[in-house]
Structure formats: structure tokens, C-alpha cells
Amino acid sequence: MAATVQIEQITGAAPGTYTYKDNSGIAKSGTRYMTSDQWDGSLTAYPIPIPTKYNGYSGSYWVTHCINVVSAPSTYIKNLRYYQTWSTSPKVDWSLGDSNTCSPGVYIGISSSTIADARTLTNGFPSSQYQQAGGVEGAFGYLISSTTHGHSYYINAANPVSGGMVSITNFNSPDNAYMVQSGNVVGSTTGRSYCIVTQVIVGSGATQGEKADKTATFVYSEA
């Protein structure tokens, strides 16, 4: 019998509050990148400010997601992967401006030392290592890769690419998806997967306003 799987967003202080993104309303159906640690996708009170200097940049708070297997598979769910598809880069598609310090775009936490490894080796983290997003509310979020305020799972990895975060454009199809959890996620039982963190970076000259919705996809093998 096929499993039932839910996508969840995690917010708040550890161990975190898990919110099922169930399409039952605006608040729950989507995830909004903002300068606050909030799960409500309808909030507009915490936009990401646009920097006024070319070498400046501003980031959202990072966002944490996982899947929750609420109805067990017959045998297993394994090799959980994640990707996003864009007609152009997020920087262009969302008009995120520019910066010579940190290139605008959508980023994901990475623990592998190469992009190729991140497509085959586990790069998500156990929910027991969930870390609440931080920053200055309404102003900016700390970068995933910040050596002082970043996500400890990624900045403490042995030799992560770019210090622990890379552009989501590296993982833009099922064939080159980001490996969240290699091997079994669950056997013939229920439970949560490993987690991912993503973040938006905005540069000077960005176009103000709400951006078009984009779809992110989790895929896995089931038997």
C-alpha cells in the first residue's frame, strides 16, 4: 500500500514546531521567505530589505523543511531528494538585484565538498540537529554559512562547498537533485526524514514586490 507523505516546515526554538503545508489555505499552503522565523505563508510584515550599496546584500531568515511519513509504506521509503525548477536563474526571474559580496539568489545548505557528492550523499540533517533561524527581525537573516551565526550542521562540516551554502540552481531537475537522505528514510513504518535549509539573498537594484510562486519538489523511491 502506498505511503502517505506530508511536507512540513519547522520554526521556533528547538525542537521546533512542525507545520504541515497542506494546501488548505494561504497560510499553510506555501512558504514565504521573510526576515522573521515564521511558518505563515500569508504574512507580508517582514519583507527582505533592498540594499542601497552595490557591495551590500540582505538575506531572508533560512527556512527548514522535511517530509513526514504519516502512513507507512509496504517496505521502505529511501533516497529522498529535493530540487527546484526555474525558467531562468532566481536572480533574474525574481529580479533580486546584484552584489559583489554575495550573489543574489536562492541558496541551500550543503555539507559535501563537491556538488556531485551532494547529489549522491546525504546532505540533509537529522531533526535532532534542527537549529532555529536567526537574524535581526525585519532587517536581515543570518547566512546559513556565517561563521559566527550560521547553521552549525553546515559550517562544521569537514569541507563544505562555499562554506556551507550553494545556489539552488545546482539542483534543478530530478536527474541532478540534492540528496536529502541517502538510503532508508523509513522502513515499513512512519516517521520524519532528514531536513533541509534554504534561504533567499537580495542585492542592490532588486525589484520591490511580491514574487511569483515557485514549486519545490521532494522525490523518493518507495516499495
Buried (B, 14 or more C-beta within 10 A) or exposed (E): EEBEBBBBBBBBEEEBEBBBBEEEEEBBEBBBBBBBBBBBBEBEEBBBBBBEEBEBBBBBBBBBBBBBBEEBBEEBBBBBBBBBBBEEBBBEBBBBBBBEEBBBBBBBBBBBBEBEBBBEEBBBBBBEEBBBBBBEBEEBBBBBBBEEBBBEBBBEBEEBBEBBBBBBBBBBEEEBBBBBBBEEBBEEEBBBBBBBBBBBBBBBBBEEEEBEEBEBEBEBEBE
